[in-house]
């Protein structure tokens, strides 16, 4: 399993990671820890945006 890098594993389980981050943020919100919740949602947003950029096709140059 030499091809198991952090990036490969994270990419494979990205949906689960995003879900877990949102669950943590939701729990922190319920505890009144808004800044902590925002921190975890920020991490999730960065991961989701990075994944979206990976999937976007390159624009054609003419």
C-alpha positions as CSV (number, residue, x, y, z in Angstrom):
1,X,0.0,0.0,0.0
2,X,2.8,2.4,-0.8
3,X,0.4,4.7,-2.8
4,X,-1.5,5.6,0.4
5,X,-0.6,9.2,1.0
6,X,-2.4,11.7,3.2
7,X,-3.7,13.4,0.1
8,X,-5.0,10.1,-1.5
9,X,-6.7,9.0,1.7
10,X,-8.2,12.4,2.3
11,X,-9.5,12.6,-1.3
12,X,-11.1,9.2,-1.0
13,X,-12.9,10.1,2.3
14,X,-13.5,13.8,1.7
15,X,-17.2,13.5,2.0
16,X,-16.9,11.8,5.4
17,X,-14.3,14.3,6.5
18,X,-16.6,17.2,5.5
19,X,-19.5,15.6,7.3
20,X,-17.4,15.1,10.5
21,X,-16.2,18.7,10.4
22,X,-19.8,20.0,10.1
23,X,-20.9,17.7,13.0
24,X,-18.2,19.1,15.1
25,X,-19.1,22.7,14.1
26,X,-22.7,22.0,14.9
27,X,-21.9,20.7,18.3
28,X,-19.7,23.6,19.0
29,X,-22.5,26.0,17.9
30,X,-24.8,24.3,20.4
31,X,-22.2,24.9,23.2
32,X,-22.1,28.6,22.3
33,X,-18.6,28.3,20.9
34,X,-19.3,30.2,17.7
35,X,-15.7,31.1,16.9
36,X,-14.6,27.5,17.2
37,X,-17.4,26.3,15.0
38,X,-16.5,28.9,12.4
39,X,-12.9,27.6,12.5
40,X,-14.0,24.1,11.6
41,X,-16.4,25.3,9.0
42,X,-13.6,27.3,7.5
43,X,-11.5,24.2,7.2
44,X,-14.3,22.4,5.5
45,X,-14.9,25.2,3.1
46,X,-11.2,25.2,2.1
47,X,-11.3,21.5,1.5
48,X,-14.5,21.7,-0.6
49,X,-13.2,24.6,-2.6
50,X,-9.9,22.8,-3.3
51,X,-11.8,19.7,-4.5
52,X,-14.0,21.9,-6.7
53,X,-10.9,23.4,-8.4
54,X,-9.5,19.9,-9.0
55,X,-12.7,18.9,-10.9
56,X,-13.0,22.1,-13.0
57,X,-11.8,21.6,-16.6
58,X,-9.0,23.9,-17.7
59,X,-10.2,26.7,-19.9
60,X,-9.4,26.5,-23.6
61,X,-6.7,28.9,-24.8
62,X,-7.2,29.9,-28.4
